[in-house]
Structures are given as C-alpha cells and as structure tokens.
C-alpha cells in the first residue's frame, strides 16, 4: 500500500534549508543522502558550548520522531563529528546537515531557531 504521509527526504531538507536561507541561518550539508526514505542527522553547534546531534526514529505508532543521539548533554564537536563519520561509513544515503546556532534547538523539530539573532 502506498503511504501518502511519507515525504521525500530531499523535499524535507530543501524546505528547511530554504527557510534557513530566508532567515540568514548558517548551515552546512555534511553528507548528501538519497532522495526518498533516507535517515537524517542534524548537528547543532553552539560556539564555546559544543555540539548536539539529533536523529530520527519511529515511535510505536510508526511516526518519525526526533531524539538526541547523546542524551541531553552537548558534546565536544570532535566527538560528534567522529560519530557522524562512523554513521556515514555504514549508510552512504544518510543526510547530515550542520547548523551553527545560539541555542541547542533542532531546526527540523522547532521553528524557534528562525527567530534567533
């Protein structure tokens, strides 16, 4: 059965990055994945505080939810980067997008990051 609620990964990425461009939010595409049904990792770097990494998983109802890969604590950026490289080595279709923000908000799961100065 065709699931119409699933969006193409590329469209999700393009939509968010378009909003980032309009709001002047800096980002960097670390790894370009496939167009449909691919996982996304979102790295948020805050200068002087470290980085958080957000990933996706399906809940019991099959809905995609975001979670922090390293619990609730920011990590050293090098530790997050090493984790990302390991994940890319296992899944070349993985999308990885890095954002430099002033707070550890997940841009894919929170519109408040667009309002930051």
DACORRA-V565034 format. One record per pair of residues at least 6 apart in sequence whose ideal C-beta (glycine too) atoms are under 7 Angstrom apart, sorted by the first residue. I is the first residue (numbers start at 1). J is the second residue. Records with the same first field share a line. If there is no record, write none. Layout:
# DACORRA-V565034
I = J + J
This chain:
# DACORRA-V565034
8 = 35 + 36
9 = 33 + 34 + 35 + 36 + 37 + 38 + 40 + 95
10 = 35
13 = 95 + 97
16 = 107 + 108
17 = 27
19 = 114
20 = 27
23 = 114
25 = 99 + 113 + 114
26 = 100
27 = 97 + 98 + 99
28 = 98
29 = 97
30 = 84 + 96 + 97 + 98
31 = 88 + 94 + 95 + 96
32 = 95
33 = 93 + 94 + 95
34 = 93
38 = 93 + 94 + 95
39 = 56 + 91 + 94
40 = 56 + 95 + 108
41 = 53 + 55 + 84 + 87 + 94 + 96
42 = 54 + 97 + 106 + 107 + 108
43 = 51 + 53 + 80 + 84 + 96 + 98
44 = 51 + 52 + 99 + 101 + 104 + 105 + 106
45 = 51 + 77 + 98 + 100
46 = 101 + 102 + 103 + 104
49 = 74
50 = 74 + 75 + 76 + 77
51 = 74 + 75 + 77 + 80
52 = 68 + 70 + 74 + 104
53 = 69 + 70 + 80 + 83
54 = 66 + 67 + 68 + 69 + 106
55 = 67 + 69
56 = 64 + 65 + 66
57 = 65 + 67
58 = 64
59 = 65
66 = 106 + 108 + 109
69 = 83
74 = 104
84 = 96
87 = 94
88 = 94 + 96
99 = 107
101 = 113 + 116
102 = 116
103 = 116
105 = 112 + 113
107 = 113
